Amino acid sequence: MAVKNRMKELRLERGIKQIEMAEALQVTRQTMTAVENAKYNPSLELALKIAKYFDLSVHDIFILEEEIE
Amino acid sequence: MSRKFSKWGLARSAMIIFSITILGQIIRYFVNGEFKLTVITGAFLGTAPLALINLIHVRRKKDNTPEIDERTWQNVLKFIAYASQILFLVLMVVLTLISFIGIESISIVYLWIIVTINMLVIGLGSMIVMRR
């Protein structure tokens, strides 16, 4: 079961640049790209930071693939 | 670890190596009575470029993102785990071949070569993996 996320969609909706978000979350730009493209699953800490950044719950951003179907 | 501190990691390592070399020479001076300036010069020539590379990198970096984060750490740890196993496997194969040839004793220098290669592969490999 893969984990998908809506990070890129949410970021573009709000007009936030990838580097701005990387700076705010204190991660590298490469990590931001990897998370957005579902190539890397963030730690619980980073997932919670992302949720806080978007002012949403973790469930609104990260979705287990079986939930999509 | 604070961000300001972590971005000078390479320079800090260079300084530690240089300090240890000086300390080693001081101990040697008190034990053997000789102080080799060539060792200090060698250590300086080896560590100064590292500090310089770090300085250039820090000056060129414009954004406020960290050098290392959870993903890069994970990648480095994964690399070290794989590299150690592969190096051990290579060592086993070489040792088997040497045993088959009939060599029963080797010089300590060869062991140092293995240790140096191990450090080089792990060190350089980690630096490359960290950039990905």
N, CA and C atoms of all chains as a GROMACS GRO file, in nm:
protein
  603
    1MET      N    1   0.085  -0.120   0.000
    1MET     CA    2   0.000   0.000   0.000
    1MET      C    3   0.089   0.125   0.000
    2ALA      N    4   0.082   0.198  -0.108
    2ALA     CA    5   0.166   0.318  -0.118
    2ALA      C    6   0.094   0.438  -0.056
    3VAL      N    7   0.172   0.534  -0.013
    3VAL     CA    8   0.114   0.657   0.043
    3VAL      C    9   0.122   0.769  -0.061
    4LYS      N   10   0.007   0.821  -0.095
    4LYS     CA   11   0.003   0.934  -0.189
    4LYS      C   12  -0.015   1.061  -0.108
    5ASN      N   13   0.014   1.174  -0.169
    5ASN     CA   14  -0.011   1.300  -0.097
    5ASN      C   15  -0.056   1.412  -0.190
    6ARG      N   16  -0.115   1.513  -0.130
    6ARG     CA   17  -0.169   1.626  -0.207
    6ARG      C   18  -0.081   1.750  -0.190
    7MET      N   19   0.044   1.728  -0.153
    7MET     CA   20   0.131   1.842  -0.121
    7MET      C   21   0.150   1.939  -0.237
    8LYS      N   22   0.182   1.885  -0.354
    8LYS     CA   23   0.208   1.971  -0.470
    8LYS      C   24   0.084   2.052  -0.506
    9GLU      N   25  -0.029   1.981  -0.505
    9GLU     CA   26  -0.158   2.043  -0.538
    9GLU      C   27  -0.188   2.158  -0.440
   10LEU      N   28  -0.172   2.131  -0.312
   10LEU     CA   29  -0.200   2.232  -0.208
   10LEU      C   30  -0.102   2.350  -0.218
   11ARG      N   31   0.024   2.317  -0.245
   11ARG     CA   32   0.127   2.420  -0.254
   11ARG      C   33   0.099   2.514  -0.372
   12LEU      N   34   0.066   2.454  -0.487
   12LEU     CA   35   0.040   2.535  -0.606
   12LEU      C   36  -0.088   2.618  -0.590
   13GLU      N   37  -0.188   2.558  -0.524
   13GLU     CA   38  -0.314   2.628  -0.496
   13GLU      C   39  -0.289   2.758  -0.419
   14ARG      N   40  -0.195   2.751  -0.325
   14ARG     CA   41  -0.165   2.865  -0.238
   14ARG      C   42  -0.051   2.951  -0.291
   15GLY      N   43   0.002   2.915  -0.406
   15GLY     CA   44   0.108   2.993  -0.470
   15GLY      C   45   0.238   2.997  -0.391
   16ILE      N   46   0.268   2.886  -0.326
   16ILE     CA   47   0.392   2.879  -0.248
   16ILE      C   48   0.501   2.812  -0.332
   17LYS      N   49   0.622   2.871  -0.327
   17LYS     CA   50   0.734   2.810  -0.399
   17LYS      C   51   0.791   2.694  -0.316
   18GLN      N   52   0.846   2.597  -0.388
   18GLN     CA   53   0.902   2.478  -0.322
   18GLN      C   54   1.014   2.516  -0.223
   19ILE      N   55   1.098   2.610  -0.264
   19ILE     CA   56   1.211   2.650  -0.180
   19ILE      C   57   1.162   2.722  -0.053
   20GLU      N   58   1.053   2.798  -0.066
   20GLU     CA   59   0.996   2.867   0.053
   20GLU      C   60   0.947   2.764   0.155
   21MET      N   61   0.881   2.662   0.103
   21MET     CA   62   0.828   2.559   0.192
   21MET      C   63   0.943   2.478   0.255
   22ALA      N   64   1.046   2.451   0.173
   22ALA     CA   65   1.163   2.377   0.225
   22ALA      C   66   1.229   2.456   0.338
   23GLU      N   67   1.238   2.586   0.321
   23GLU     CA   68   1.298   2.672   0.425
   23GLU      C   69   1.213   2.670   0.552
   24ALA      N   70   1.081   2.679   0.534
   24ALA     CA   71   0.992   2.681   0.650
   24ALA      C   72   0.994   2.549   0.726
   25LEU      N   73   1.007   2.439   0.653
   25LEU     CA   74   1.006   2.307   0.717
   25LEU      C   75   1.146   2.259   0.755
   26GLN      N   76   1.246   2.337   0.717
   26GLN     CA   77   1.387   2.302   0.743
   26GLN      C   78   1.426   2.165   0.686
   27VAL      N   79   1.393   2.149   0.556
   27VAL     CA   80   1.438   2.030   0.483
   27VAL      C   81   1.503   2.078   0.353
   28THR      N   82   1.573   1.989   0.284
   28THR     CA   83   1.636   2.029   0.158
   28THR      C   84   1.530   2.034   0.047
   29ARG      N   85   1.563   2.105  -0.060
   29ARG     CA   86   1.469   2.115  -0.172
   29ARG      C   87   1.447   1.977  -0.236
   30GLN      N   88   1.555   1.897  -0.237
   30GLN     CA   89   1.546   1.761  -0.294
   30GLN      C   90   1.446   1.675  -0.215
   31THR      N   91   1.444   1.694  -0.083
   31THR     CA   92   1.350   1.618   0.000
   31THR      C   93   1.207   1.660  -0.032
   32MET      N   94   1.188   1.790  -0.052
   32MET     CA   95   1.054   1.841  -0.088
   32MET      C   96   1.006   1.775  -0.217
   33THR      N   97   1.094   1.770  -0.318
   33THR     CA   98   1.060   1.708  -0.446
   33THR      C   99   1.028   1.560  -0.426
   34ALA      N  100   1.112   1.491  -0.346
   34ALA     CA  101   1.092   1.347  -0.324
   34ALA      C  102   0.958   1.320  -0.254
   35VAL      N  103   0.923   1.404  -0.157
   35VAL     CA  104   0.796   1.384  -0.084
   35VAL      C  105   0.679   1.413  -0.179
   36GLU      N  106   0.688   1.523  -0.252
   36GLU     CA  107   0.579   1.559  -0.345
   36GLU      C  108   0.554   1.452  -0.450
   37ASN      N  109   0.663   1.390  -0.497
   37ASN     CA  110   0.648   1.287  -0.600
   37ASN      C  111   0.629   1.148  -0.542
   38ALA      N  112   0.602   1.141  -0.412
   38ALA     CA  113   0.580   1.014  -0.341
   38ALA      C  114   0.697   0.916  -0.355
   39LYS      N  115   0.817   0.973  -0.370
   39LYS     CA  116   0.938   0.888  -0.378
   39LYS      C  117   0.993   0.863  -0.237
   40TYR      N  118   0.951   0.946  -0.143
   40TYR     CA  119   0.997   0.932  -0.005
   40TYR      C  120   0.882   0.961   0.090
   41ASN      N  121   0.859   0.870   0.184
   41ASN     CA  122   0.756   0.892   0.286
   41ASN      C  123   0.818   0.967   0.404
   42PRO      N  124   0.768   1.086   0.435
   42PRO     CA  125   0.828   1.161   0.545
   42PRO      C  126   0.806   1.095   0.680
   43SER      N  127   0.890   1.132   0.777
   43SER     CA  128   0.872   1.080   0.913
   43SER      C  129   0.743   1.140   0.970
   44LEU      N  130   0.698   1.084   1.081
   44LEU     CA  131   0.576   1.135   1.144
   44LEU      C  132   0.595   1.282   1.181
   45GLU      N  133   0.714   1.315   1.228
   45GLU     CA  134   0.745   1.454   1.267
   45GLU      C  135   0.730   1.548   1.148
   46LEU      N  136   0.790   1.509   1.034
   46LEU     CA  137   0.783   1.596   0.916
   46LEU      C  138   0.640   1.603   0.863
   47ALA      N  139   0.569   1.489   0.866
   47ALA     CA  140   0.430   1.486   0.819
   47ALA      C  141   0.343   1.582   0.902
   48LEU      N  142   0.367   1.583   1.033
   48LEU     CA  143   0.291   1.673   1.122
   48LEU      C  144   0.328   1.819   1.096
   49LYS      N  145   0.456   1.843   1.066
   49LYS     CA  146   0.500   1.979   1.034
   49LYS      C  147   0.434   2.028   0.905
   50ILE      N  148   0.426   1.936   0.807
   50ILE     CA  149   0.362   1.970   0.678
   50ILE      C  150   0.215   2.003   0.700
   51ALA      N  151   0.149   1.918   0.781
   51ALA     CA  152   0.007   1.940   0.811
   51ALA      C  153  -0.014   2.076   0.879
   52LYS      N  154   0.075   2.108   0.972
   52LYS     CA  155   0.066   2.235   1.045
   52LYS      C  156   0.089   2.352   0.949
   53TYR      N  157   0.184   2.332   0.857
   53TYR     CA  158   0.217   2.437   0.760
   53TYR      C  159   0.096   2.472   0.674
   54PHE      N  160   0.021   2.369   0.632
   54PHE     CA  161  -0.097   2.391   0.547
   54PHE      C  162  -0.223   2.417   0.630
   55ASP      N  163  -0.210   2.407   0.762
   55ASP     CA  164  -0.322   2.423   0.853
   55ASP      C  165  -0.433   2.321   0.823
   56LEU      N  166  -0.391   2.199   0.798
   56LEU     CA  167  -0.485   2.089   0.771
   56LEU      C  168  -0.445   1.969   0.857
   57SER      N  169  -0.527   1.863   0.853
   57SER     CA  170  -0.486   1.744   0.929
   57SER      C  171  -0.399   1.656   0.838
   58VAL      N  172  -0.324   1.565   0.899
   58VAL     CA  173  -0.235   1.476   0.822
   58VAL      C  174  -0.317   1.396   0.720
   59HIS      N  175  -0.438   1.356   0.761
   59HIS     CA  176  -0.526   1.279   0.673
   59HIS      C  177  -0.570   1.355   0.549
   60ASP      N  178  -0.577   1.488   0.561
   60ASP     CA  179  -0.617   1.569   0.445
   60ASP      C  180  -0.505   1.577   0.341
   61ILE      N  181  -0.383   1.550   0.384
   61ILE     CA  182  -0.268   1.563   0.293
   61ILE      C  183  -0.217   1.427   0.246
   62PHE      N  184  -0.202   1.335   0.341
   62PHE     CA  185  -0.148   1.203   0.307
   62PHE      C  186  -0.260   1.100   0.302
   63ILE      N  187  -0.262   1.023   0.193
   63ILE     CA  188  -0.368   0.925   0.173
   63ILE      C  189  -0.308   0.789   0.142
   64LEU      N  190  -0.356   0.687   0.211
   64LEU     CA  191  -0.314   0.550   0.178
   64LEU      C  192  -0.380   0.512   0.046
   65GLU      N  193  -0.306   0.448  -0.041
   65GLU     CA  194  -0.355   0.421  -0.176
   65GLU      C  195  -0.490   0.349  -0.178
   66GLU      N  196  -0.513   0.256  -0.085
   66GLU     CA  197  -0.641   0.182  -0.084
   66GLU      C  198  -0.760   0.274  -0.056
   67GLU      N  199  -0.734   0.386   0.011
   67GLU     CA  200  -0.842   0.481   0.040
   67GLU      C  201  -0.886   0.556  -0.085
   68ILE      N  202  -0.796   0.567  -0.185
   68ILE     CA  203  -0.828   0.641  -0.307
   68ILE      C  204  -0.935   0.568  -0.388
   69GLU      N  205  -0.923   0.432  -0.389
   69GLU     CA  206  -1.015   0.352  -0.473
   69GLU      C  207  -1.159   0.354  -0.428
   70MET      N  208   2.102   1.971   1.694
   70MET     CA  209   2.214   2.050   1.640
   70MET      C  210   2.161   2.173   1.567
   71SER      N  211   2.209   2.291   1.601
   71SER     CA  212   2.157   2.410   1.536
   71SER      C  213   2.205   2.418   1.391
   72ARG      N  214   2.126   2.487   1.307
   72ARG     CA  215   2.157   2.495   1.165
   72ARG      C  216   2.287   2.568   1.140
   73LYS      N  217   2.309   2.676   1.218
   73LYS     CA  218   2.428   2.757   1.201
   73LYS      C  219   2.553   2.673   1.226
   74PHE      N  220   2.542   2.580   1.320
   74PHE     CA  221   2.653   2.495   1.359
   74PHE      C  222   2.674   2.385   1.254
   75SER      N  223   2.563   2.326   1.204
   75SER     CA  224   2.574   2.211   1.115
   75SER      C  225   2.628   2.246   0.977
   76LYS      N  226   2.610   2.370   0.931
   76LYS     CA  227   2.657   2.403   0.796
   76LYS      C  228   2.809   2.415   0.788
   77TRP      N  229   2.875   2.419   0.903
   77TRP     CA  230   3.021   2.425   0.906
   77TRP      C  231   3.082   2.290   0.940
   78GLY      N  232   3.008   2.182   0.913
   78GLY     CA  233   3.051   2.047   0.948
   78GLY      C  234   3.187   2.008   0.893
   79LEU      N  235   3.209   2.036   0.764
   79LEU     CA  236   3.334   1.998   0.698
   79LEU      C  237   3.453   2.074   0.757
   80ALA      N  238   3.434   2.204   0.778
   80ALA     CA  239   3.542   2.287   0.836
   80ALA      C  240   3.572   2.241   0.979
   81ARG      N  241   3.465   2.204   1.052
   81ARG     CA  242   3.482   2.158   1.190
   81ARG      C  243   3.563   2.027   1.192
   82SER      N  244   3.529   1.936   1.098
   82SER     CA  245   3.603   1.809   1.089
   82SER      C  246   3.750   1.837   1.059
   83ALA      N  247   3.775   1.930   0.965
   83ALA     CA  248   3.913   1.965   0.928
   83ALA      C  249   3.989   2.019   1.049
   84MET      N  250   3.922   2.103   1.125
   84MET     CA  251   3.986   2.162   1.243
   84MET      C  252   4.019   2.055   1.349
   85ILE      N  253   3.924   1.961   1.366
   85ILE     CA  254   3.945   1.853   1.464
   85ILE      C  255   4.066   1.768   1.422
   86ILE      N  256   4.071   1.732   1.292
   86ILE     CA  257   4.183   1.649   1.242
   86ILE      C  258   4.316   1.722   1.263
   87PHE      N  259   4.317   1.851   1.229
   87PHE     CA  260   4.440   1.931   1.243
   87PHE      C  261   4.482   1.941   1.390
   88SER      N  262   4.384   1.965   1.477
   88SER     CA  263   4.413   1.976   1.621
   88SER      C  264   4.468   1.845   1.676
   89ILE      N  265   4.406   1.732   1.633
   89ILE     CA  266   4.452   1.600   1.680
   89ILE      C  267   4.596   1.576   1.634
   90THR      N  268   4.627   1.618   1.512
   90THR     CA  269   4.764   1.600   1.460
   90THR      C  270   4.863   1.678   1.546
   91ILE      N  271   4.829   1.802   1.578
   91ILE     CA  272   4.918   1.885   1.660
   91ILE      C  273   4.935   1.820   1.799
   92LEU      N  274   4.822   1.776   1.855
   92LEU     CA  275   4.825   1.712   1.986
   92LEU      C  276   4.913   1.586   1.984
   93GLY      N  277   4.898   1.509   1.877
   93GLY     CA  278   4.979   1.388   1.860
   93GLY      C  279   5.127   1.420   1.856
   94GLN      N  280   5.160   1.527   1.786
   94GLN     CA  281   5.301   1.568   1.775
   94GLN      C  282   5.354   1.618   1.909
   95ILE      N  283   5.269   1.685   1.985
   95ILE     CA  284   5.310   1.733   2.118
   95ILE      C  285   5.339   1.613   2.209
   96ILE      N  286   5.247   1.514   2.204
   96ILE     CA  287   5.267   1.392   2.286
   96ILE      C  288   5.397   1.322   2.243
   97ARG      N  289   5.416   1.317   2.110
   97ARG     CA  290   5.537   1.254   2.056
   97ARG      C  291   5.662   1.327   2.105
   98TYR      N  292   5.652   1.460   2.112
   98TYR     CA  293   5.766   1.540   2.156
   98TYR      C  294   5.805   1.505   2.301
   99PHE      N  295   5.700   1.489   2.385
   99PHE     CA  296   5.728   1.456   2.525
   99PHE      C  297   5.774   1.311   2.545
  100VAL      N  298   5.725   1.220   2.456
  100VAL     CA  299   5.762   1.079   2.470
  100VAL      C  300   5.896   1.048   2.403
  101ASN      N  301   5.906   1.087   2.275
  101ASN     CA  302   6.028   1.052   2.198
  101ASN      C  303   6.129   1.167   2.187
  102GLY      N  304   6.082   1.287   2.218
  102GLY     CA  305   6.169   1.403   2.208
  102GLY      C  306   6.184   1.457   2.067
  103GLU      N  307   6.096   1.414   1.975
  103GLU     CA  308   6.104   1.470   1.839
  103GLU      C  309   5.969   1.528   1.795
  104PHE      N  310   5.980   1.640   1.725
  104PHE     CA  311   5.860   1.709   1.679
  104PHE      C  312   5.875   1.730   1.528
  105LYS      N  313   5.793   1.656   1.450
  105LYS     CA  314   5.809   1.663   1.304
  105LYS      C  315   5.717   1.770   1.245
  106LEU      N  316   5.781   1.872   1.192
  106LEU     CA  317   5.705   1.982   1.130
  106LEU      C  318   5.640   1.936   0.998
  107THR      N  319   5.699   1.836   0.936
  107THR     CA  320   5.644   1.787   0.808
  107THR      C  321   5.505   1.726   0.828
  108VAL      N  322   5.485   1.664   0.944
  108VAL     CA  323   5.354   1.604   0.975
  108VAL      C  324   5.249   1.715   0.987
  109ILE      N  325   5.287   1.823   1.057
  109ILE     CA  326   5.197   1.937   1.074
  109ILE      C  327   5.166   2.000   0.938
  110THR      N  328   5.270   2.016   0.855
  110THR     CA  329   5.252   2.074   0.721
  110THR      C  330   5.159   1.985   0.639
  111GLY      N  331   5.180   1.855   0.645
  111GLY     CA  332   5.097   1.760   0.572
  111GLY      C  333   4.951   1.768   0.616
  112ALA      N  334   4.931   1.774   0.747
  112ALA     CA  335   4.795   1.782   0.801
  112ALA      C  336   4.728   1.913   0.757
  113PHE      N  337   4.808   2.022   0.757
  113PHE     CA  338   4.754   2.152   0.715
  113PHE      C  339   4.714   2.148   0.568
  114LEU      N  340   4.804   2.091   0.484
  114LEU     CA  341   4.775   2.084   0.341
  114LEU      C  342   4.655   1.993   0.312
  115GLY      N  343   4.633   1.897   0.398
  115GLY     CA  344   4.520   1.806   0.380
  115GLY      C  345   4.389   1.865   0.428
  116THR      N  346   4.395   1.941   0.536
  116THR     CA  347   4.270   1.990   0.596
  116THR      C  348   4.229   2.130   0.547
  117ALA      N  349   4.326   2.212   0.509
  117ALA     CA  350   4.295   2.349   0.464
  117ALA      C  351   4.199   2.350   0.344
  118PRO      N  352   4.220   2.264   0.242
  118PRO     CA  353   4.125   2.263   0.130
  118PRO      C  354   3.983   2.229   0.173
  119LEU      N  355   3.970   2.140   0.273
  119LEU     CA  356   3.836   2.103   0.321
  119LEU      C  357   3.764   2.224   0.380
  120ALA      N  358   3.839   2.300   0.462
  120ALA     CA  359   3.782   2.419   0.525
  120ALA      C  360   3.748   2.523   0.417
  121LEU      N  361   3.834   2.534   0.316
  121LEU     CA  362   3.813   2.629   0.208
  121LEU      C  363   3.688   2.593   0.125
  122ILE      N  364   3.675   2.463   0.096
  122ILE     CA  365   3.558   2.415   0.021
  122ILE      C  366   3.430   2.449   0.098
  123ASN      N  367   3.435   2.425   0.230
  123ASN     CA  368   3.320   2.455   0.317
  123ASN      C  369   3.286   2.604   0.314
  124LEU      N  370   3.390   2.687   0.322
  124LEU     CA  371   3.371   2.832   0.322
  124LEU      C  372   3.307   2.879   0.191
  125ILE      N  373   3.359   2.829   0.079
  125ILE     CA  374   3.305   2.867  -0.052
  125ILE      C  375   3.159   2.823  -0.063
  126HIS      N  376   3.132   2.700  -0.017
  126HIS     CA  377   2.996   2.646  -0.024
  126HIS      C  378   2.897   2.731   0.058
  127VAL      N  379   2.939   2.768   0.178
  127VAL     CA  380   2.852   2.847   0.266
  127VAL      C  381   2.828   2.987   0.205
  128ARG      N  382   2.933   3.046   0.148
  128ARG     CA  383   2.920   3.180   0.087
  128ARG      C  384   2.829   3.178  -0.035
  129ARG      N  385   2.835   3.068  -0.111
  129ARG     CA  386   2.758   3.060  -0.236
  129ARG      C  387   2.611   3.028  -0.211
  130LYS      N  388   2.583   2.962  -0.099
  130LYS     CA  389   2.446   2.919  -0.069
  130LYS      C  390   2.359   3.039  -0.034
  131LYS      N  391   2.250   3.056  -0.108
  131LYS     CA  392   2.166   3.175  -0.086
  131LYS      C  393   2.040   3.144  -0.004
  132ASP      N  394   1.986   3.023  -0.017
  132ASP     CA  395   1.863   2.992   0.057
  132ASP      C  396   1.894   2.949   0.201
  133ASN      N  397   1.787   2.934   0.277
  133ASN     CA  398   1.802   2.904   0.420
  133ASN      C  399   1.771   2.758   0.453
  134THR      N  400   1.787   2.670   0.355
  134THR     CA  401   1.758   2.528   0.378
  134THR      C  402   1.879   2.459   0.442
  135PRO      N  403   1.856   2.353   0.519
  135PRO     CA  404   1.970   2.285   0.582
  135PRO      C  405   2.049   2.200   0.482
  136GLU      N  406   2.170   2.163   0.520
  136GLU     CA  407   2.255   2.077   0.436
  136GLU      C  408   2.208   1.932   0.446
  137ILE      N  409   2.167   1.895   0.566
  137ILE     CA  410   2.129   1.756   0.592
  137ILE      C  411   1.991   1.753   0.656
  138ASP      N  412   1.907   1.662   0.613
  138ASP     CA  413   1.777   1.644   0.680
  138ASP      C  414   1.752   1.495   0.698
  139GLU      N  415   1.631   1.459   0.742
  139GLU     CA  416   1.603   1.318   0.774
  139GLU      C  417   1.623   1.225   0.655
  140ARG      N  418   1.587   1.271   0.533
  140ARG     CA  419   1.601   1.184   0.415
  140ARG      C  420   1.748   1.161   0.380
  141THR      N  421   1.829   1.269   0.386
  141THR     CA  422   1.971   1.253   0.353
  141THR      C  423   2.040   1.162   0.454
  142TRP      N  424   2.003   1.176   0.583
  142TRP     CA  425   2.060   1.089   0.687
  142TRP      C  426   2.027   0.944   0.658
  143GLN      N  427   1.900   0.922   0.622
  143GLN     CA  428   1.854   0.786   0.592
  143GLN      C  429   1.933   0.729   0.474
  144ASN      N  430   1.954   0.812   0.371
  144ASN     CA  431   2.030   0.768   0.254
  144ASN      C  432   2.174   0.734   0.290
  145VAL      N  433   2.236   0.820   0.373
  145VAL     CA  434   2.375   0.797   0.413
  145VAL      C  435   2.387   0.668   0.493
  146LEU      N  436   2.295   0.649   0.589
  146LEU     CA  437   2.298   0.528   0.672
  146LEU      C  438   2.279   0.403   0.588
  147LYS      N  439   2.187   0.412   0.491
  147LYS     CA  440   2.162   0.300   0.401
  147LYS      C  441   2.288   0.270   0.320
  148PHE      N  442   2.353   0.378   0.271
  148PHE     CA  443   2.475   0.360   0.192
  148PHE      C  444   2.585   0.294   0.275
  149ILE      N  445   2.603   0.343   0.399
  149ILE     CA  446   2.708   0.286   0.485
  149ILE      C  447   2.681   0.138   0.512
  150ALA      N  448   2.554   0.104   0.536
  150ALA     CA  449   2.518  -0.035   0.563
  150ALA      C  450   2.552  -0.124   0.443
  151TYR      N  451   2.514  -0.080   0.323
  151TYR     CA  452   2.542  -0.159   0.202
  151TYR      C  453   2.692  -0.163   0.173
  152ALA      N  454   2.757  -0.045   0.179
  152ALA     CA  455   2.900  -0.036   0.145
  152ALA      C  456   2.984  -0.124   0.238
  153SER      N  457   2.951  -0.124   0.368
  153SER     CA  458   3.027  -0.204   0.463
  153SER      C  459   3.016  -0.352   0.428
  154GLN      N  460   2.894  -0.395   0.397
  154GLN     CA  461   2.873  -0.536   0.363
  154GLN      C  462   2.947  -0.574   0.236
  155ILE      N  463   2.940  -0.485   0.134
  155ILE     CA  464   3.008  -0.514   0.006
  155ILE      C  465   3.159  -0.519   0.027
  156LEU      N  466   3.213  -0.421   0.102
  156LEU     CA  467   3.357  -0.419   0.128
  156LEU      C  468   3.401  -0.544   0.204
  157PHE      N  469   3.318  -0.588   0.296
  157PHE     CA  470   3.348  -0.709   0.373
  157PHE      C  471   3.350  -0.832   0.281
  158LEU      N  472   3.254  -0.834   0.189
  158LEU     CA  473   3.245  -0.944   0.092
  158LEU      C  474   3.369  -0.946   0.003
  159VAL      N  475   3.410  -0.827  -0.044
  159VAL     CA  476   3.530  -0.816  -0.128
  159VAL      C  477   3.652  -0.866  -0.050
  160LEU      N  478   3.660  -0.824   0.075
  160LEU     CA  479   3.771  -0.865   0.162
  160LEU      C  480   3.776  -1.017   0.178
  161MET      N  481   3.658  -1.077   0.194
  161MET     CA  482   3.648  -1.222   0.209
  161MET      C  483   3.697  -1.292   0.083
  162VAL      N  484   3.656  -1.240  -0.034
  162VAL     CA  485   3.696  -1.300  -0.161
  162VAL      C  486   3.848  -1.291  -0.177
  163VAL      N  487   3.902  -1.170  -0.150
  163VAL     CA  488   4.047  -1.149  -0.162
  163VAL      C  489   4.122  -1.241  -0.066
  164LEU      N  490   4.071  -1.251   0.056
  164LEU     CA  491   4.134  -1.337   0.158
  164LEU      C  492   4.132  -1.483   0.115
  165THR      N  493   4.019  -1.526   0.056
  165THR     CA  494   4.007  -1.664   0.008
  165THR      C  495   4.110  -1.689  -0.103
  166LEU      N  496   4.119  -1.592  -0.197
  166LEU     CA  497   4.215  -1.606  -0.308
  166LEU      C  498   4.358  -1.615  -0.256
  167ILE      N  499   4.388  -1.525  -0.160
  167ILE     CA  500   4.524  -1.524  -0.102
  167ILE      C  501   4.554  -1.657  -0.035
  168SER      N  502   4.456  -1.711   0.036
  168SER     CA  503   4.474  -1.839   0.104
  168SER      C  504   4.497  -1.951   0.003
  169PHE      N  505   4.421  -1.946  -0.110
  169PHE     CA  506   4.436  -2.048  -0.213
  169PHE      C  507   4.575  -2.043  -0.277
  170ILE      N  508   4.625  -1.920  -0.295
  170ILE     CA  509   4.759  -1.905  -0.355
  170ILE      C  510   4.865  -1.966  -0.263
  171GLY      N  511   4.837  -1.964  -0.135
  171GLY     CA  512   4.930  -2.024  -0.041
  171GLY      C  513   5.006  -1.925   0.045
  172ILE      N  514   4.965  -1.796   0.034
  172ILE     CA  515   5.033  -1.695   0.118
  172ILE      C  516   4.976  -1.705   0.260
  173GLU      N  517   5.063  -1.717   0.355
  173GLU     CA  518   5.017  -1.736   0.493
  173GLU      C  519   5.037  -1.615   0.583
  174SER      N  520   5.122  -1.524   0.539
  174SER     CA  521   5.140  -1.400   0.618
  174SER      C  522   5.155  -1.280   0.524
  175ILE      N  523   5.096  -1.169   0.568
  175ILE     CA  524   5.106  -1.046   0.487
  175ILE      C  525   5.155  -0.932   0.575
  176SER      N  526   5.204  -0.829   0.509
  176SER     CA  527   5.256  -0.713   0.580
  176SER      C  528   5.140  -0.632   0.638
  177ILE      N  529   5.166  -0.568   0.752
  177ILE     CA  530   5.064  -0.484   0.817
  177ILE      C  531   5.023  -0.368   0.724
  178VAL      N  532   5.113  -0.326   0.636
  178VAL     CA  533   5.086  -0.217   0.541
  178VAL      C  534   4.961  -0.248   0.459
  179TYR      N  535   4.946  -0.376   0.418
  179TYR     CA  536   4.830  -0.414   0.338
  179TYR      C  537   4.700  -0.397   0.418
  180LEU      N  538   4.709  -0.423   0.547
  180LEU     CA  539   4.590  -0.404   0.631
  180LEU      C  540   4.553  -0.256   0.639
  181TRP      N  541   4.658  -0.173   0.647
  181TRP     CA  542   4.634  -0.028   0.649
  181TRP      C  543   4.571   0.020   0.518
  182ILE      N  544   4.614  -0.044   0.408
  182ILE     CA  545   4.557  -0.008   0.276
  182ILE      C  546   4.407  -0.039   0.278
  183ILE      N  547   4.370  -0.154   0.333
  183ILE     CA  548   4.228  -0.192   0.340
  183ILE      C  549   4.150  -0.090   0.423
  184VAL      N  550   4.206  -0.053   0.538
  184VAL     CA  551   4.139   0.045   0.627
  184VAL      C  552   4.123   0.179   0.554
  185THR      N  553   4.230   0.222   0.484
  185THR     CA  554   4.225   0.350   0.412
  185THR      C  555   4.121   0.346   0.301
  186ILE      N  556   4.119   0.236   0.224
  186ILE     CA  557   4.020   0.222   0.116
  186ILE      C  558   3.879   0.226   0.174
  187ASN      N  559   3.859   0.157   0.286
  187ASN     CA  560   3.729   0.155   0.352
  187ASN      C  561   3.684   0.297   0.390
  188MET      N  562   3.778   0.373   0.450
  188MET     CA  563   3.745   0.511   0.491
  188MET      C  564   3.716   0.599   0.370
  189LEU      N  565   3.797   0.579   0.264
  189LEU     CA  566   3.779   0.660   0.143
  189LEU      C  567   3.644   0.633   0.077
  190VAL      N  568   3.612   0.503   0.062
  190VAL     CA  569   3.486   0.466  -0.003
  190VAL      C  570   3.367   0.516   0.077
  191ILE      N  571   3.371   0.494   0.209
  191ILE     CA  572   3.259   0.537   0.295
  191ILE      C  573   3.250   0.690   0.297
  192GLY      N  574   3.363   0.758   0.312
  192GLY     CA  575   3.363   0.905   0.319
  192GLY      C  576   3.318   0.970   0.191
  193LEU      N  577   3.381   0.933   0.079
  193LEU     CA  578   3.344   0.995  -0.049
  193LEU      C  579   3.203   0.955  -0.091
  194GLY      N  580   3.171   0.827  -0.071
  194GLY     CA  581   3.037   0.778  -0.106
  194GLY      C  582   2.928   0.852  -0.028
  195SER      N  583   2.953   0.872   0.102
  195SER     CA  584   2.854   0.944   0.185
  195SER      C  585   2.835   1.086   0.135
  196MET      N  586   2.945   1.150   0.095
  196MET     CA  587   2.935   1.288   0.044
  196MET      C  588   2.852   1.294  -0.083
  197ILE      N  589   2.871   1.194  -0.171
  197ILE     CA  590   2.794   1.189  -0.297
  197ILE      C  591   2.647   1.161  -0.267
  198VAL      N  592   2.623   1.064  -0.178
  198VAL     CA  593   2.484   1.027  -0.145
  198VAL      C  594   2.411   1.144  -0.079
  199MET      N  595   2.485   1.221   0.001
  199MET     CA  596   2.426   1.336   0.072
  199MET      C  597   2.373   1.443  -0.024
  200ARG      N  598   2.436   1.453  -0.141
  200ARG     CA  599   2.398   1.556  -0.240
  200ARG      C  600   2.274   1.514  -0.320
  201ARG      N  601   2.238   1.386  -0.313
  201ARG     CA  602   2.127   1.337  -0.397
  201ARG      C  603   1.992   1.364  -0.334
   0.00000   0.00000   0.00000
